[in-house]
Amino acid sequence: MTITGSIHSWDVSTAVDGPGTRFVLFLSGCPLRCLYCENPDTWHMRDGHRKTVDEVMAEVAKYRRFIEVAGGGMTITGGEPLLQPDFTAAVFHRAKELGLHTALDTSGFLGARASDELLADTDLVLLDIKSWDPATYRHVTGGEVAPTLRFARRLSDLGKTMWIRFVLVPGLTDDPDNVAGIASFVSTLKTVERVEVLPFHKLGAPKYTALGIPFPLADVPTPDNDLVRRVREQFAGCGVPVH
């Protein structure tokens, strides 16, 4: 059976979506609607291009030597890769056959769809924990935080390396109790290599304009250095490595 996926695009980047220089595959489709999403053009699977696993891997092969020398690998992001778990699993399996390091960039909201086989071929999970407080999480994403926390615990139990990502938005996710909740939870996970505190930005705003969609956080300021420092210190205070 030929497995196909809905692809938005691919790119080669360094030190952004995992260690080293990486082939980054952006899938189309996401179940969440994060207020600060910088890729609204990846929300719908119908807007992607259908590609087979062979077609994707033929593109990866063009960069394989460069990626290996640069100590990188392959990252699947989106959108939400676990909206297309069979395709994601098939691509990662082929990537591992090539000896490439693999990273899964996910919100964890659909973590239950990640089979043990998929995770066996995943070297690193870039896990977005967007909020601790359930009401805030629902406001920010339209979804529930509990599936993400269950997935994080499962990854820890499986011994799967994680980088935790937290987007810091003034007046939205910056409440000290909210940050403390995430930091405390993350400190109980055995395989977290680092936490990335990502200051909110508006670089994706032009995409909203192009799509004719209002940018929900157009009037929200980016966080200042003092706020970023306070949040980083909260994570560090729980013994969590912060980057």
N, C-alpha and C positions, 0 to 999 in steps of 0.2 A: 504494500500500500504506500502510495506517495503522500507524504505529509507536507502540507503547505501552511504558511502563516501569513498574516496580514502585517506587512512591513511599512513603517513610515520612512525610514532612511537608515543609513549607516555612516560612520565617521571613524577617524583614527585620532585619538587624543592621548595626552600624557598627564598622569598624576591627578586625574579628576574622577574617573569612574573605576578606581581600583589601582593597584600598584603597577608602575611602569607604563610603557606605551601600549595602548589597547585598541583593538578593533571593537567598536561600540555599535551594537545593533539595537535600533529603536523600533519597538513593536507598536502597532496601533491598537487602541482600545484601552479604556480604563474605567473601572466601576466607581471611582471616587471623583469628586469635583472640588479639589482643594482650592481655596480662595486665592492662594498665591501661585498656583500652577504656572510654570513658565513654558509649558508645551501644550496649549489648548488644541493645537493642530493634531495631537495624537489621541484625542478623546474617543474617537469613533473607529471601530474596526473597518467599517465600510469605506472609510477614506484612505485606507492603506492600499499597498500594492501586493497582490498575491505572489509569493515566491516559494519555491520548493527548498527543502533542506540542501539539496545538491547545489542549487543556484547560490544560496548564501555561502556555502562552504567554498565554492569556486572563487567568490570574492575574497573570503578570508585568506585563501591560499596565496593570493597576490601579495599579502603583507606578512605572511608567516615568518619568513626569515628575519625581517626587520623587527617584528614583535619579539621574537625569541632573543635576539641580540640585545634588545632594550629591556629585557626582563619583564615583559608585560604579559598580555593574554587577551582574552575575549570577555566582554561584558554585554549582557542582555538587559536592556532597560526599556523605557517606554514613555508614555503609556504604562501598562502593567503587564509584565511578562507572564504572570500566572493566570491571566485571562486566556492565554494560549499555552497551557502546560505541556501538552503533547509535543507541540512544535519546539518549545523551549527545551524540553528534555532531549529531543532528537538532535538539535543543534549542539547542545552541550556534550552529548555523547560523542558526536563526531569530532568536536573540538578536543576532547580528552584523547581520542585516538590519535590526534596530531601532536599530542603532548603539550597542549596549551593550558595555561592557567585560566580558570573560569570564574566569573563573578556574576551574581544575580542581584540586580537592583530592583527592590520591591518595597511596597508599603506593608506587605505582610497580611493585608486584608483578606487575600485569597490564599493564605498559607496552607489551608487544608487541601488545596488542589495540588500542592507540590508532593509528588510521590517520593518514596524513599529512593527510587532509582534516579530520579532527577537530582535529588540532593546528594546522592553518591557521586555524581559527576560535577558537583558544584564545590569549588574550593573556597569561595568567599561569598558571604551574603551582605550586601549593602542594604541595611534595614532602616527604613524611615519610621521613626516613632514620632508622630506629628503632635501628639499631646498626651498627657496622662489623664487629665480630667475628662470624663466621658462626655459631658455637655460641651466642653470646648472642642473636643475631637469631632463631635457631630457637627458643630457649627463650622469648623474649619474644612471638613472633608465631605460631610453628608453621610458618613458611615459610622461604624462602631469600632472602638479601640480594642475590645476584648480579643478578636481574632488575631490581631498583630501581636498581642502579649502572649497568647498561646503559641503562636508560631516561634516567637523568640525563645520561649522556654523549650520548645521542641528542638530547635537548633542547638541550644546549649546542651541539652541532654544527648544529642547526637555527636557532640564534639565539633560542631561546624563553626568555623571562624566567622565572626561578624564585625562589621563596622557599623555603628549606630549613627544615624543622621537625624539631626533635630533642627528644623527651620525656626529661627528666632524672629518673631514678628511683634513689634511693639504694640501693646494694648490687646494682643490676641493670644499669643502663646508664652508671654514673658512673665506671667504671674509666678512669684517665688515658689508657691506651693505646687504649682503645675510642674515647674522645673525640678523641684525636689522629689516629686513623685517618680518622674522618669529616672532621675539619677539614682535614687534608692533602688528601683527595680533593676536597672542595668547593672548595678553593683552586685546583684545576686546571680548574674549570668556568668558562666564559667569561661566562655570563649570570646568575649568582647575584646578585640585588639585595640580599638580606639573609638572615641565618640567625636563626631564632627559637628560643631556648632556652626550652622550655616546662616549668616545674617540675611534676612529678607532683602530682596532687591526687586527692581522693576524692569529688568532686561527683557522680559517676555511681553511687556505691555504692547509693543508694536504688533505682535501677532494677534492680540485681541482686536486691535483696530482693523487689521487686515481682514479678520473674520467677521467684523461687525458685531463683536461681543463686548459689552462693558467690562472693563477690568475692575473686579470687586474691591481691590485695595489701592486704587489710584490715589486716594487721599491719605494713605497711611505712610508715615515716614520710615525710612530705613533706620535700623538701630544704631545708636551712637556707641562709641568705644567703651564708655562706662558700663552700658547695659551688656554688651558682649562680654566684657571682663567679668561682670558679676555672675553671669550665667556659666561661663567657663569655670569660674571658681566654685560654683555650686556642684558641678560635676566632679571636679577634681577633689572637692571636699569629701565625696563619697568613695574616693579611691579609684575613680574611673579615669583612664588615660584620655586626655583631651587633645585634639588636634584642630 
